[in-house]
Amino acid sequence: MVATATPTDDRKRLAVTYREAGDALGVCERIVWQLVKDGELKAVRFGRAVRIPVAELERFIADRTANA
């Protein structure tokens, strides 16, 4: 499971910002942008806001550990 900032009502967040995704992966925000651009991570747009689904981060890590 990806560690993310907990909202005030303590429900699990379904999507995170590029910065939060980078923090969770241990990389900079720019690398997350590049992964999305290259199609390795999927992002979701909500109006002007763009978020990375937590499930997508978990899939990304699972794929990388399975191929390691």
C-alpha positions as CSV (number, residue, x, y, z in Angstrom):
1,M,0.0,0.0,0.0
2,V,1.2,3.5,-0.8
3,A,1.6,5.8,2.1
4,T,-0.2,9.1,1.5
5,A,-1.3,12.1,3.5
6,T,-4.5,11.2,5.3
7,P,-7.5,13.5,4.7
8,T,-9.2,15.0,7.7
9,D,-12.0,12.4,7.8
10,D,-9.5,9.5,7.8
11,R,-10.8,7.9,4.6
12,K,-8.2,6.4,2.2
13,R,-7.4,8.7,-0.7
14,L,-8.0,7.2,-4.1
15,A,-5.7,9.5,-6.0
16,V,-2.8,11.7,-5.2
17,T,-1.0,14.7,-6.8
18,Y,2.2,14.3,-8.8
19,R,4.2,15.5,-5.8
20,E,2.6,13.0,-3.4
21,A,3.1,10.2,-6.0
22,G,6.8,11.2,-6.2
23,D,7.1,11.1,-2.4
24,A,5.4,7.7,-2.2
25,L,7.7,6.3,-4.9
26,G,10.8,8.1,-3.5
27,V,11.5,10.1,-6.6
28,C,11.1,13.7,-7.7
29,E,7.9,15.1,-9.1
30,R,9.6,15.5,-12.5
31,I,10.1,11.7,-12.8
32,V,6.4,11.1,-12.2
33,W,5.6,13.6,-14.9
34,Q,7.9,11.7,-17.3
35,L,6.4,8.3,-16.3
36,V,2.9,9.7,-17.2
37,K,4.2,11.2,-20.4
38,D,5.8,7.9,-21.4
39,G,2.6,6.0,-20.6
40,E,4.1,4.0,-17.8
41,L,1.8,5.6,-15.2
42,K,-1.8,6.6,-15.9
43,A,-3.2,9.9,-14.7
44,V,-6.8,11.1,-14.2
45,R,-8.0,14.6,-15.0
46,F,-10.7,16.3,-12.9
47,G,-11.2,19.7,-14.6
48,R,-7.8,21.4,-14.3
49,A,-6.5,19.0,-11.6
50,V,-4.5,15.9,-12.6
51,R,-4.1,13.1,-10.1
52,I,-2.5,9.7,-10.1
53,P,-4.7,6.9,-8.8
54,V,-3.2,5.1,-5.8
55,A,-4.1,1.8,-7.4
56,E,-2.0,2.8,-10.4
57,L,1.0,3.4,-8.2
58,E,0.5,0.0,-6.6
59,R,0.3,-1.6,-10.1
60,F,3.4,0.2,-11.2
61,I,5.4,-1.1,-8.2
62,A,4.0,-4.6,-8.5
63,D,5.0,-4.7,-12.2
64,R,8.5,-3.5,-11.4
65,T,9.1,-6.0,-8.6
66,A,7.7,-8.9,-10.7
67,N,10.2,-8.0,-13.4
68,A,13.2,-7.5,-11.1
